[in-house]
Amino acid sequence: MKKCFDVCGSYQTKPSEEVKKEIQETVNKAFSKIDKAVKRGVFHKSNGANQKSRLSSAMKQAIEPTTNK
């Protein structure tokens, strides 16, 4: 998860297609690891859902920043 947040931060400072692709890859890997941890009983399913929600909102905010009007 930490790597995903780092990549999202680097995309916000210097956006490019390569970094955008890397964001998607790291999020997919993190989702897979979270799902596996939930399946094995390491995380409760609510905890896994909360972590996936945090990741997806960080990714969305990095790729599509909101404009304040």
Summary of the structure (lengths in Angstrom):
residues: 69
radius of gyration: 13.1
end to end distance: 31.3
largest distance: 45.4
contacts: 169
relative contact order: 0.17
helix: 80%
strand: 0%
